[in-house]
Amino acid sequence: MVAWYRAAMTSPTAVLLEPAYDDPDAVLAVIRTGGPFWPLARYGASPEELQALGGSARQFTPPWFRQDFALAGRAVVDGAELILGNRRFSGAAQEIYGSDAIVRPTTVYVNVMGPTPFPFAPHLDVPAFRTFTRADHPIWLLKVMKSSGLFEDERIHIATAVSWFYEGRGGEFHYWPTGPDGEAAIQRPPFRNVAVVADNEATYHGVAPLGAVGSEMPKGLTHDSRLVRSGDHWDVIEAGDVAASYDDAAARITVSWKADVFADADHAAECDAGVGGLNLETVVDRLCTDLRERGVEIERPSEPLQDRTWIGTLAEVYRDPAPALV
């Protein structure tokens, strides 16, 4: 099905959608009642993941928070069906993947970001493969598989719609629809009922610094901090105390909608049945073969999910050239 995917991508690789919602005020009301929100830093926790993703074992917790609103095609927050079932997003996905494509919405999550003087660096979202997803396998390995280019036949293509509620300073959304060496497209606040739909597992995207110059960040946040709606504003709670408060003009809300995309009903049925699926042994074998062909000397790991030498080698060899925010 790689040929199908490449043919589909001769269409636009990203679609700017405006309006994004029939009733954006109703969507915002759902978001404000959907907390608490938890630190984004909780989503990539292990030192192995940080190493393979290009980070370090030292972790800093910025005032960026997330909550899942829909998982596995079902709302887990009251009212989230309004976002999960948005036909505008599904239609935009078909503009990218073709009118015959089956678009199956699966996930909605919401990020709320407080002022920060540094960017949310350009990145790719977590990929998924036939019978091999983040439900059972570590994020760092899935990222390596995508970067290697060795598993495109098994990759499940995912359309992502990103929309925002924010009228403050900064926080521009940068994305690279023609690849990391191409020119960035930029969406700037104030965000007024607009979305970008793309394959975010293959399209780099990031967020510029946000907030007024000199805005202070709360110090000492941990993975147990949380963000809650309190009256007409947002409170950051750490160890039972209010560490920071943000009014609506200072809090940048991002809504991410995701859908699995299949060429047609037959393709969807094959994927559902696990035809051509992967397992850990096959993945390790394919990576080892490619490493040998590249002249990389390494033994096949007996514990591939724990072997730090193996993990470090994969991180070094299979690294995507991320663009920079300018």
Kinemage of the C-alpha trace (Angstrom):
@kinemage 1
@onewidth
@group {chain A} dominant
@subgroup {mainchain}
@vectorlist {calphas} color= white
{ca met a 1} P 0.000 0.000 0.000
{ca val a 2} L 3.020 2.333 -0.100
{ca ala a 3} L 2.230 3.059 -3.751
{ca trp a 4} L -1.259 4.168 -2.730
{ca tyr a 5} L 0.184 6.480 -0.087
{ca arg a 6} L 2.726 8.059 -2.426
{ca ala a 7} L 0.093 8.568 -5.095
{ca ala a 8} L -2.246 10.153 -2.601
{ca met a 9} L 0.446 12.561 -1.459
{ca thr a 10} L 0.625 14.092 -4.934
{ca ser a 11} L -2.419 15.903 -3.570
{ca pro a 12} L -1.801 18.616 -0.930
{ca thr a 13} L 0.229 17.327 2.019
{ca ala a 14} L -1.550 19.766 4.338
{ca val a 15} L -4.926 21.465 4.130
{ca leu a 16} L -5.805 24.770 5.778
{ca leu a 17} L -9.389 24.469 6.978
{ca glu a 18} L -11.549 27.504 7.742
{ca pro a 19} L -13.969 27.348 9.412
{ca ala a 20} L -12.821 24.398 11.515
{ca tyr a 21} L -16.037 23.993 13.549
{ca asp a 22} L -19.717 24.694 13.101
{ca asp a 23} L -19.877 25.973 16.685
{ca pro a 24} L -16.449 26.846 18.115
{ca asp a 25} L -17.972 28.227 21.332
{ca ala a 26} L -19.513 24.824 22.071
{ca val a 27} L -16.122 23.159 21.501
{ca leu a 28} L -14.450 25.619 23.865
{ca ala a 29} L -17.087 24.903 26.517
{ca val a 30} L -16.318 21.169 26.301
{ca ile a 31} L -12.597 21.849 26.714
{ca arg a 32} L -13.074 24.025 29.780
{ca thr a 33} L -15.016 21.296 31.579
{ca gly a 34} L -12.682 18.462 30.536
{ca gly a 35} L -9.856 18.709 33.101
{ca pro a 36} L -7.731 18.243 34.987
{ca phe a 37} L -4.873 18.487 32.506
{ca trp a 38} L -1.509 16.838 33.204
{ca pro a 39} L 2.061 17.844 32.225
{ca leu a 40} L 3.098 17.030 28.702
{ca ala a 41} L 6.371 15.775 30.188
{ca arg a 42} L 4.519 12.692 31.486
{ca tyr a 43} L 4.071 11.445 27.909
{ca gly a 44} L 7.718 10.518 27.257
{ca ala a 45} L 8.925 9.381 30.616
{ca ser a 46} L 11.746 6.860 30.376
{ca pro a 47} L 15.436 7.711 29.881
{ca glu a 48} L 15.486 5.276 26.927
{ca glu a 49} L 12.726 7.196 25.182
{ca leu a 50} L 14.437 10.519 25.773
{ca gln a 51} L 17.730 9.135 24.446
{ca ala a 52} L 16.181 7.762 21.261
{ca leu a 53} L 14.168 10.930 20.697
{ca gly a 54} L 17.300 13.044 20.911
{ca gly a 55} L 16.803 14.335 24.455
{ca ser a 56} L 18.555 13.678 27.735
{ca ala a 57} L 17.691 11.903 30.925
{ca arg a 58} L 17.327 15.214 32.726
{ca gln a 59} L 13.727 16.336 32.591
{ca phe a 60} L 12.333 19.839 32.921
{ca thr a 61} L 8.600 20.348 33.314
{ca pro a 62} L 7.307 23.468 31.529
{ca pro a 63} L 3.741 24.736 32.025
{ca trp a 64} L 2.384 22.673 29.128
{ca phe a 65} L -0.526 20.385 29.933
{ca arg a 66} L -2.560 17.695 28.148
{ca gln a 67} L -5.742 15.685 28.558
{ca asp a 68} L -7.199 12.934 26.371
{ca phe a 69} L -10.750 13.637 25.214
{ca ala a 70} L -11.273 10.604 22.941
{ca leu a 71} L -9.418 7.297 22.632
{ca ala a 72} L -9.889 4.261 20.365
{ca gly a 73} L -12.722 6.009 18.556
{ca arg a 74} L -14.747 6.778 21.693
{ca ala a 75} L -15.171 9.956 23.710
{ca val a 76} L -13.760 9.759 27.245
{ca val a 77} L -14.839 13.290 28.198
{ca asp a 78} L -18.452 14.422 28.109
{ca gly a 79} L -19.188 16.311 24.907
{ca ala a 80} L -15.997 15.273 23.094
{ca glu a 81} L -18.119 13.614 20.382
{ca leu a 82} L -18.521 17.161 19.046
{ca ile a 83} L -14.823 17.161 18.145
{ca leu a 84} L -14.303 13.467 17.328
{ca gly a 85} L -17.166 13.433 14.817
{ca asn a 86} L -16.241 16.670 13.019
{ca arg a 87} L -17.017 15.995 9.356
{ca arg a 88} L -14.920 18.971 8.242
{ca phe a 89} L -11.781 17.221 9.486
{ca ser a 90} L -12.649 13.944 7.740
{ca gly a 91} L -13.333 15.799 4.501
{ca ala a 92} L -9.987 17.597 4.660
{ca ala a 93} L -8.230 14.258 5.240
{ca gln a 94} L -9.783 12.945 2.021
{ca glu a 95} L -8.399 15.986 0.188
{ca ile a 96} L -4.957 14.708 1.161
{ca tyr a 97} L -5.413 10.946 0.813
{ca gly a 98} L -8.009 10.746 -1.936
{ca ser a 99} L -11.792 10.716 -2.166
{ca asp a 100} L -11.963 6.898 -1.850
{ca ala a 101} L -9.975 6.860 1.383
{ca ile a 102} L -11.605 5.492 4.530
{ca val a 103} L -11.109 8.009 7.357
{ca arg a 104} L -11.666 6.528 10.815
{ca pro a 105} L -11.463 9.082 13.688
{ca thr a 106} L -9.737 7.597 16.728
{ca thr a 107} L -8.313 10.217 19.058
{ca val a 108} L -8.782 13.714 20.435
{ca tyr a 109} L -6.452 15.337 22.928
{ca val a 110} L -6.147 18.920 24.113
{ca asn a 111} L -2.991 20.811 25.098
{ca val a 112} L -3.093 23.977 27.198
{ca met a 113} L 0.165 25.953 27.277
{ca gly a 114} L 1.134 28.734 29.631
{ca pro a 115} L 3.634 31.475 28.671
{ca thr a 116} L 7.129 30.172 27.901
{ca pro a 117} L 10.145 32.053 26.478
{ca phe a 118} L 11.244 29.022 24.421
{ca pro a 119} L 9.528 27.067 21.632
{ca phe a 120} L 7.843 23.684 21.521
{ca ala a 121} L 10.550 22.412 19.184
{ca pro a 122} L 9.661 21.106 15.705
{ca his a 123} L 8.824 17.421 15.953
{ca leu a 124} L 6.891 14.528 14.433
{ca asp a 125} L 4.006 12.774 16.152
{ca val a 126} L 4.136 9.134 17.237
{ca pro a 127} L 3.635 6.731 14.302
{ca ala a 128} L 1.715 3.456 14.295
{ca phe a 129} L 2.215 0.227 12.341
{ca arg a 130} L 0.135 -2.858 11.677
{ca thr a 131} L -0.183 -4.758 14.987
{ca phe a 132} L 2.636 -2.579 16.366
{ca thr a 133} L 1.525 0.599 18.137
{ca arg a 134} L 2.164 2.646 21.273
{ca ala a 135} L -0.453 0.553 23.069
{ca asp a 136} L 2.087 -2.287 23.352
{ca his a 137} L 5.457 -0.863 22.341
{ca pro a 138} L 7.622 2.086 23.438
{ca ile a 139} L 7.377 5.414 21.683
{ca trp a 140} L 11.128 5.608 21.078
{ca leu a 141} L 11.067 2.397 19.021
{ca leu a 142} L 8.111 3.530 16.923
{ca lys a 143} L 9.958 6.784 16.167
{ca val a 144} L 13.057 4.867 15.114
{ca met a 145} L 10.977 2.634 12.852
{ca lys a 146} L 9.503 5.651 11.095
{ca ser a 147} L 12.885 7.396 10.771
{ca ser a 148} L 14.499 4.264 9.313
{ca gly a 149} L 12.081 4.126 6.388
{ca leu a 150} L 12.115 0.329 6.661
{ca phe a 151} L 8.494 -0.132 7.719
{ca glu a 152} L 6.502 2.092 5.370
{ca asp a 153} L 4.616 -0.906 3.957
{ca glu a 154} L 3.237 -1.572 7.446
{ca arg a 155} L 2.750 2.021 8.584
{ca ile a 156} L -0.826 3.045 9.384
{ca his a 157} L -1.287 6.504 7.974
{ca ile a 158} L -2.832 9.000 10.350
{ca ala a 159} L -4.467 12.306 9.520
{ca thr a 160} L -4.205 14.983 12.207
{ca ala a 161} L -6.295 18.131 12.453
{ca val a 162} L -4.794 20.790 14.709
{ca ser a 163} L -6.931 23.749 15.774
{ca trp a 164} L -6.455 26.456 18.384
{ca phe a 165} L -8.112 28.863 20.775
{ca tyr a 166} L -5.706 31.693 21.585
{ca glu a 167} L -5.605 35.445 21.088
{ca gly a 168} L -2.414 36.302 22.980
{ca arg a 169} L 1.105 37.089 21.835
{ca gly a 170} L 3.399 34.585 20.160
{ca gly a 171} L 2.567 30.904 19.951
{ca glu a 172} L 2.652 30.782 16.157
{ca phe a 173} L 2.184 27.320 14.639
{ca his a 174} L 4.976 26.374 12.214
{ca tyr a 175} L 4.749 23.374 9.903
{ca trp a 176} L 6.752 22.067 6.963
{ca pro a 177} L 4.391 20.553 4.331
{ca thr a 178} L 7.190 20.106 1.761
{ca gly a 179} L 9.666 18.525 4.183
{ca pro a 180} L 12.194 19.774 6.750
{ca asp a 181} L 14.373 21.343 4.052
{ca gly a 182} L 11.453 23.308 2.640
{ca glu a 183} L 9.894 26.574 3.687
{ca ala a 184} L 7.777 26.679 6.817
{ca ala a 185} L 4.109 27.580 6.644
{ca ile a 186} L 2.996 29.644 9.640
{ca gln a 187} L -0.375 30.177 11.291
{ca arg a 188} L -0.434 33.190 13.591
{ca pro a 189} L -2.776 34.224 16.403
{ca pro a 190} L -5.351 35.401 16.985
{ca phe a 191} L -6.689 31.983 16.004
{ca arg a 192} L -10.280 32.257 14.821
{ca asn a 193} L -11.869 28.900 14.006
{ca val a 194} L -9.080 27.608 11.778
{ca ala a 195} L -7.318 24.222 11.557
{ca val a 196} L -4.458 22.589 9.668
{ca val a 197} L -4.951 18.963 8.590
{ca ala a 198} L -1.829 16.941 7.716
{ca asp a 199} L 0.089 13.688 8.203
{ca asn a 200} L 1.839 14.850 11.372
{ca glu a 201} L 3.820 11.628 11.671
{ca ala a 202} L 5.628 12.785 8.519
{ca thr a 203} L 5.133 16.586 8.646
{ca tyr a 204} L 7.302 18.489 11.104
{ca his a 205} L 5.470 21.035 13.239
{ca gly a 206} L 6.208 23.181 16.265
{ca val a 207} L 5.118 26.178 18.331
{ca ala a 208} L 6.969 29.469 18.742
{ca pro a 209} L 7.565 30.996 22.205
{ca leu a 210} L 4.369 32.448 23.601
{ca gly a 211} L 3.354 35.176 25.981
{ca ala a 212} L 4.512 38.720 26.575
{ca val a 213} L 8.262 39.282 26.862
{ca gly a 214} L 9.286 38.844 30.474
{ca ser a 215} L 6.347 36.587 31.402
{ca glu a 216} L 7.370 34.443 34.345
{ca met a 217} L 7.041 30.683 34.382
{ca pro a 218} L 6.173 28.797 37.546
{ca lys a 219} L 9.203 27.059 39.046
{ca gly a 220} L 9.410 23.586 40.490
{ca leu a 221} L 6.666 21.928 38.456
{ca thr a 222} L 6.725 18.132 38.470
{ca his a 223} L 4.977 15.301 36.629
{ca asp a 224} L 2.320 15.451 39.350
{ca ser a 225} L 1.401 19.081 38.670
{ca arg a 226} L -1.983 19.637 37.100
{ca leu a 227} L -3.947 22.372 35.361
{ca val a 228} L -7.570 22.993 36.374
{ca arg a 229} L -10.279 25.379 35.326
{ca ser a 230} L -11.156 27.713 38.187
{ca gly a 231} L -14.030 30.070 37.457
{ca asp a 232} L -12.963 32.200 34.487
{ca his a 233} L -9.261 31.293 34.489
{ca trp a 234} L -6.784 28.390 34.701
{ca asp a 235} L -4.779 27.396 37.802
{ca val a 236} L -1.563 25.365 37.880
{ca ile a 237} L -1.613 23.215 41.025
{ca glu a 238} L 1.589 21.806 42.508
{ca ala a 239} L 1.618 19.963 45.848
{ca gly a 240} L -1.805 21.386 46.676
{ca asp a 241} L -0.806 25.024 46.085
{ca val a 242} L -1.567 27.365 43.182
{ca ala a 243} L 1.768 27.807 41.425
{ca ala a 244} L 0.410 30.044 38.628
{ca ser a 245} L -2.840 31.379 37.202
{ca tyr a 246} L -3.616 32.223 33.579
{ca asp a 247} L -6.521 34.165 32.152
{ca asp a 248} L -7.951 33.053 28.829
{ca ala a 249} L -5.802 35.500 26.866
{ca ala a 250} L -2.620 33.919 28.275
{ca ala a 251} L -3.501 30.220 27.891
{ca arg a 252} L -2.945 28.750 24.421
{ca ile a 253} L -5.322 25.847 23.703
{ca thr a 254} L -4.542 23.301 20.990
{ca val a 255} L -7.032 20.630 19.914
{ca ser a 256} L -5.552 17.614 18.109
{ca trp a 257} L -7.895 15.251 16.245
{ca lys a 258} L -6.507 12.065 14.740
{ca ala a 259} L -7.908 9.492 12.331
{ca asp a 260} L -6.515 6.304 10.800
{ca val a 261} L -6.672 6.476 7.013
{ca phe a 262} L -6.967 3.520 4.625
{ca ala a 263} L -6.943 3.376 0.840
{ca asp a 264} L -10.357 1.703 0.741
{ca ala a 265} L -12.573 -0.735 2.643
{ca asp a 266} L -10.449 -3.747 1.637
{ca his a 267} L -7.303 -2.073 2.922
{ca ala a 268} L -9.056 -1.237 6.202
{ca ala a 269} L -10.239 -4.844 6.582
{ca glu a 270} L -6.706 -6.172 6.014
{ca cys a 271} L -5.290 -3.868 8.673
{ca asp a 272} L -8.077 -4.760 11.108
{ca ala a 273} L -7.310 -8.451 10.609
{ca gly a 274} L -3.596 -7.906 11.222
{ca val a 275} L -2.607 -9.091 7.754
{ca gly a 276} L 1.064 -8.318 7.217
{ca gly a 277} L 1.450 -7.261 10.833
{ca leu a 278} L 4.723 -6.827 12.684
{ca asn a 279} L 6.166 -8.333 15.841
{ca leu a 280} L 9.244 -7.394 17.841
{ca glu a 281} L 11.420 -10.160 16.404
{ca thr a 282} L 10.677 -9.066 12.839
{ca val a 283} L 11.352 -5.431 13.675
{ca val a 284} L 14.708 -6.199 15.307
{ca asp a 285} L 15.725 -8.505 12.439
{ca arg a 286} L 14.970 -5.842 9.847
{ca leu a 287} L 16.862 -3.165 11.769
{ca cys a 288} L 19.867 -5.469 12.303
{ca thr a 289} L 20.001 -6.303 8.594
{ca asp a 290} L 19.928 -2.630 7.649
{ca leu a 291} L 22.595 -1.731 10.209
{ca arg a 292} L 24.907 -4.424 8.818
{ca glu a 293} L 24.341 -3.135 5.292
{ca arg a 294} L 25.329 0.330 6.553
{ca gly a 295} L 28.518 -1.089 8.020
{ca val a 296} L 27.443 -0.649 11.631
{ca glu a 297} L 28.945 -3.310 13.882
{ca ile a 298} L 26.493 -4.353 16.586
{ca glu a 299} L 25.320 -7.609 18.096
{ca arg a 300} L 21.678 -8.567 17.947
{ca pro a 301} L 20.309 -7.557 21.360
{ca ser a 302} L 18.778 -10.210 23.597
{ca glu a 303} L 16.740 -7.500 25.350
{ca pro a 304} L 16.075 -4.911 22.611
{ca leu a 305} L 13.785 -2.754 24.755
{ca gln a 306} L 16.351 -2.410 27.559
{ca asp a 307} L 19.786 -2.637 25.889
{ca arg a 308} L 21.187 0.913 26.144
{ca thr a 309} L 23.950 0.319 23.576
{ca trp a 310} L 21.371 -0.888 21.036
{ca ile a 311} L 19.016 2.010 21.806
{ca gly a 312} L 21.818 4.551 21.514
{ca thr a 313} L 22.961 3.109 18.188
{ca leu a 314} L 19.461 3.293 16.742
{ca ala a 315} L 19.119 6.897 17.939
{ca glu a 316} L 22.405 7.820 16.278
{ca val a 317} L 21.846 6.062 12.947
{ca tyr a 318} L 18.142 6.791 12.426
{ca arg a 319} L 17.744 10.477 13.158
{ca asp a 320} L 15.444 12.761 11.194
{ca pro a 321} L 16.909 16.175 10.257
{ca ala a 322} L 14.532 18.422 12.198
{ca pro a 323} L 14.067 21.996 10.952
{ca ala a 324} L 14.525 25.029 13.191
{ca leu a 325} L 12.026 27.705 14.142
{ca val a 326} L 13.064 31.106 12.776
